[in-house]
Amino acid sequence: MDSSTPNEYTWLLSNKFTSSSRGFPLTIVSSSVRPYVELIRLEKPTGIALMFWPFAWSLTMSAFRTGVNPTAYSAQLFKCYIAAFIVRSSACTVNDIVDRDMDMGVERTRNRPLPSGRVSVSSALIFLFVQYTVGLVFFYLAFPGLAFSIYPFLKRFTHWPQAWLGIAMNFGIITAWTSSGDAFNTPLITSAMAGCWCWTMLYDTIYACQDIEDDVKVGVRSTAILFGTWIRPLLIGCGLAFLTMLLISGILNGQGTVYFVVSVGGTSCHLLWQYKTVDLRSPQSCWTNFQRNGHLGWIVWGGLIVDYLRSVCVSV
């Protein structure tokens, strides 16, 4: 038997919580650390990817414009990943602190560290303070932290929390562009933000479809509940707007043919595939589709990075 306390061990048994069923990295951390790893969803990397891609896309578009050398670009890209990780981790923590009572009434979330009692509120607040401090001191991430602090409360008062999430998730576009040293391009950044906002509306509405029945019971609101049988038209509209903004952003940035073929064309095919395969009545299908949006980021970045590397090679 491990070093778990009797209460914790009983909880583990009753909920069939085993390291083998949870996967990496929960299998390699101690029982005392595991709840905090869960709190930041480290075992679910899709959220980190969705936070990171706007950083990466914006930085790569700026690098294409300025011709920055690959070494400097790579270093900056790594910093963007760390920033995305910190923002996403703190967002999960603050969300779980605020939603702990509601999470107890939702099947998918009732076993999270806070509603299950494996992490106290005071410990979670200290953990959150550390994350905010690191983000503020090293990466100047004050706005994203504030934005995600507001988001959990919106679910109680409006059916449009996804609209606010679209701003918070994609503020990395502005952060990355500013950190690159390139002049602020308002039309380009606005179109990129608008496109990514529509993308967030798309994938987070699908994510919310997992919990519609439980959310109605506990009073959580979402675009999934608001649109009901009209969710698919909403997804079509958001997808088309996202593609349109990708196209406009590419034109404004003077991107090459590869971007329009791979990033815009490839994303069109991926979104069509998502639409054809997702079953909005199946929580598992919705979760799988949500994860696929993390994969979609590679397609957009693929066209951008090829354009950038070609431009660097030509200038050498």
PESUL-V130831 format. One record per residue. RES is the residue in one letter. BURIAL is I if it has 24 or more other C-alpha atoms within 12 Angstrom, else O. Layout:
res burial
RES BURIAL
RES BURIAL
This chain:
res burial
M O
D O
S O
S O
T O
P O
N O
E O
Y O
T O
W O
L I
L O
S O
N O
K O
F I
T O
S O
S O
S O
R O
G O
F O
P O
L I
T O
I O
V O
S O
S I
S O
V O
R I
P I
Y I
V I
E I
L I
I I
R I
L I
E I
K I
P I
T I
G I
I I
A I
L I
M I
F I
W I
P I
F I
A I
W I
S I
L I
T I
M I
S I
A I
F I
R I
T I
G I
V I
N I
P O
T O
A O
Y I
S O
A O
Q I
L I
F O
K I
C I
Y I
I I
A I
A I
F I
I I
V I
R I
S I
S I
A I
C I
T I
V I
N I
D I
I I
V I
D I
R I
D I
M I
D I
M I
G I
V I
E O
R O
T I
R O
N I
R I
P I
L I
P I
S I
G I
R I
V I
S O
V I
S O
S O
A I
L O
I O
F I
L I
F O
V O
Q I
Y I
T O
V O
G I
L O
V O
F O
F I
Y I
L I
A I
F I
P I
G I
L I
A I
F I
S I
I I
Y I
P I
F I
L I
K I
R O
F O
T O
H I
W I
P I
Q I
A I
W I
L I
G I
I I
A I
M I
N I
F I
G I
I I
I I
T I
A I
W I
T I
S I
S I
G O
D I
A O
F O
N O
T O
P O
L I
I I
T I
S I
A I
M I
A I
G I
C I
W I
C I
W I
T I
M I
L I
Y I
D I
T I
I I
Y I
A I
C I
Q I
D I
I I
E I
D I
D I
V I
K O
V O
G I
V I
R I
S I
T I
A I
I I
L I
F O
G I
T O
W O
I I
R I
P O
L I
L I
I I
G O
C I
G I
L I
A I
F I
L I
T I
M I
L I
L I
I I
S I
G I
I O
L O
N I
G O
Q I
G I
T O
V I
Y I
F I
V I
V I
S I
V I
G I
G I
T I
S I
C O
H I
L I
L O
W O
Q I
Y I
K O
T O
V I
D O
L I
R O
S O
P O
Q O
S O
C I
W I
T I
N I
F I
Q I
R I
N I
G I
H I
L I
G I
W I
I I
V I
W I
G I
G I
L I
I I
V I
D I
Y I
L I
R O
S I
V O
C O
V O
S O
V O
